Amino acid sequence: PLLFIQLNQLISTPAGLQWREMARWIKFEEKVEDGGERWSAPHVPVLSLHSLLQLRTCLQKGTMLLDLDATSFKDIIDKVLSGQSEAAEVQPALRERLAALLLLQPQHQPTKSLLQLLAELGLSPCRGMAAQSWAGSSYCILNAQPRHPEYPAAASLSFQLRNRFRKKVPPGAEAAHVAVGEVEFLEKPFTAFIRLRRGVSLGSLAEVSLPSRFLFILLGPPKVKAYHEVGRAMATLLTDELFQRVARQAEHREDLMAGIEAFLDELIVLPPGKWDPSARIPPPSHLPSPRRRTAVDPLEPHSNGDMTAAGDRASPGHSCSGEELERTGRLFGGLLRDIRRKAPWYGSDFSDALHPQCLSAVLYIYLATATNAITFGGMLGDATANMQGVLESFLGTAFAGFIFCLFSGQPLTILSSTGPVLVFERLLFSFSQDHSLDYLEFRLWIGLWVAFLGVVLVATEASHLVRYFTRFTEEGFCALISLIFIYDSLKKMLSLADAFPINWQYRLDNVTSYTCTCNLSSPGRQGRCWAGPKVSMCDPSSLPTLSLQPPATPAGLSRTQCLDQGGHLLGTSCQYVPDVTLISFLLFGATFLFCIALKRFRSSRYFPVGVRKLVSDFAVILAILASCTVDAVLGLETPKLLVPSELKPTNPARGWIVFPFGANPWWVCLVSTVPAVLVTILIFMDQQITAVILNRREYKLQKGAGFHLDLLCVSLLMVVTSVTGLPWYVSATVISLAHMESLRKESATSAPGEQPQFLGIREQRLTGLAVFILMGVSVFMAPVLKHIPMPVLYGVFLHMGVTALNSIQLMDRVRLLLMPAKHQPDLAYLRHVPLRRVHIFTIIQLLCLALLWVLKSTVAAIVFPVMLLALVGIRKGLERIFSPHDLSWLDGPLP
């Protein structure tokens, strides 16, 4: 368990000697600032070498009691004073004075909240107290009277209960007390180190109520001035996990001294005059684990001082090198093992979702999935003459996603239409049109063959090939999908300029000359003209005012009424629309920036940690609400989220069931095996690469993966979606990563200066099920969803793409290409791989990414699945260019 360490120092005041809290530690040091009214920021403790050597001498010569049985502080002091060696024994006349001094009630430094500080602004700092002078500054004496610790004052105990610092102490922590000071009646230093056999509550000796385990006492004559620094050295030693382990297990004094020697062996000395000793070193974002400190010798010639090298090297692209990808040698052996592995967790997959964070994840991923369904549904409609449209996209996403989340091995995966599948659908429709084939029937046979081949892959345990997907392959695919998200969001925004043209020619000074009239003239009705409500019929001398609102009187017709009655618009302002494009781009950018800023709010300095965490969890939802509010206040007709409100096929020429025979020749069912092989490769690569990314070691998943079970679910869903003419679905990399990120768990309690620890992902099925249930009922929520502007959802799209892109190491190495060497971050692989080799590896990855993008965007897209598979071969070829040592740092070993 962690130790809370408090340093009390004996201070001389006009009222007499008094113990006063001067510093405290959990992971880092906090000092009471001069003036005694506030705590310093947590910082790395800086010690002098002389204080450590003095501490070693004190422990060698002083009293040491290990595994002491005691029930109170008085009992401890009595046993310490009676258990001294003859050389260090205190004279009997001084024992009582020393015991009375040690039993004085200490004065703690309170940790005040912002509201308490604001409430005290109008009060005198020493109202109702005697102002005393100490160390050249004024402070107030609280509870200065000596009190017996066996009968602690009610004020001291209530202070412990009210102390806000208790929230920062991790559960199960114990206390250690360090007491130092100058005493005139002692002629030589009195030192004692005590370890209690079991944790004992010592009343209000510490500012927080914890069981105490260690005590260190150092009192001596005033001529020695280093007591405070020796006490800091002792406290710092106890914060060190390796020394603390030694202190808990030591049986003799020699064991403790060996622990100090080991600490001194790791000590790093800064030369005087090369740094400012008064500067406080802020806590680092990451600390090496004790295991790494013991595994790596800092004096090894080739270690470069890299204390984290042992842990950073072993970071392959996936963590599934265990039983999940081992072949059993039996048909469906891997599938059965997946089912046995996931079955015990099935109940907890629902109970683990009972957390407010899951509500935020449901709303976030629902809006992201709905936007994706509308975007890809619209693209599918354009590519297939509405044989598959937005409604089919919504229904297919709801059905396929719900079934997958209910039965899959990794329910955090989100199924959706993806860019590579869309490319294939476009090519398939064009081929069907060119050869006079029925598109849906041809697609049905391809889907049936893909499902059959998928089941064959599951039966033969082909998922073990996932072991060949290293970081090189994963990052190439993830970067491609992320760039598709970014590109599509920007493309959709730029297309608004066509639907809502920017009024480049509009001039405010010419507003009186702008007109727009409705011409309903016909052979039987010549000269009949209608204009705005302020314009008389066919009066050429009057110019109508520009009005964007529907006419309020029967004398005028609106634009829609005019066109419905067969008229046409005449005038210079008929094509005028407000600058919807401008406000749409503002909403788009604002949503993206809000998402980023609110996500980072968790690490902000403002507001309590509970507020910061809540805002960060609901960051995307808050960003969408803020942008929707701005849009509603402005009232401009920005493009809105339009969800189909009727359950009927987008193209009236098709039905809900596709029949396998009748429209195409009989041989189509055989010819379709050729494109089915390509689709199978695409589905397998897309599904399994996404699964590998989601099951990385750094996500700390506890319930295991299900590669075979996931592939089986996707294959069987191909049958249903092909028969009903719905889009094909596969794991959506970017949305699935966003789902994972929205369910991150972090430690609720963190020591001052310590970053919250990432605990893993909230693994459950309920968020995915809720998302796809909402997708299914979206048809009935159209009146509510129509108030959400599409630019806002495109901003969320951009945020997801950028977040996914920044999560891969490739982006770090791309930045290195543009960064001078002296400004490059201290990355682990830069310490062990020459920079030129790092750049060559990065450029090869970028060339592969560019080739994938070109293949996806041209007529050569039919070979795109083969190129995905070729990435594994390219990675194998890199072994001829790079050494195994370089690849172990930049990528990971192949099996």
Secondary structure, 3 states (H helix, E strand, C coil): CCEEEEEEEEEEECCEEEEEEEEEECCCEEEECCCCCCECCCEECCCCHHHHHHHHHHHHHCEEEEEECCCCHHHHHHHHHHCCCCCCCCCHHHHHHHHHHHCCCCECCCCCCHHHHHHCCCCCCCCCCCEEEECCEEEECCCCCCCCCCCCCHHHHHHHHHCHHHHHCCCCCEEEEEEEEECCCCCCCEEEEEEEEEEEECCCCCCCCCEEEEEEEEEECCCCCCHHHHHHHHHHHHHCHHHHHHHHHCCCHHHHHHHHHHHHHCCCCCCCCCCCCCCCECCCCCCCCHHHHHHCCCCCCCCCCCCCHHHHHCCCCCCCCCHHHCCCCCCCHHHHHHHHHHHHHCCHHHHCCCCHHHHHHHHHHHHHHHHHHHHHHHHHHHHCCCCCCHHHHHHHHHHHHHHHHHHCCCCCCCEECCHHHHHHHHHHHHHHHHCCCCHHHHHHHHHHHHHHHHHHHHHCCHHHHHHHCCHHHHHHHHHHHHHHHHHHHHHHHHHHHHHCCCCCCCCHHHHHHCCCEEECCECCECCCEECCCCCCCCCCCCCCCCCCCCCCCCCCCCHHHHHHCCCEEECCCCCCCCCHHHHHHHHHHHHHHHHHHHHHHHHCCCCCHHHHHHHHHCHHHHHHHHHHHHHHHHCCCCCECCCCCCCCCCCCCCCCCCCCCCCCCCCHHHHCHHHHHHHHHHHHHHHHHHHHHHCCHHHCCCCCCCHHHHHHHHHHHHHHHHHCCCCCCEECHHHHHHHHHCCEEECCCCCCCCCCCEEEECCCCHHHHHHHHHHHHHHHHHHHHCCCEHHHHHHHHHHHHHHHHHCCHHHHHHHHHCCCHHHCCCCHHHHHCCHHHHHHHHHHHHHHHHHHHHHHHCHHHHHHHHHHHHHHHHHHHHHHCCCHHHHHHHCCCCC
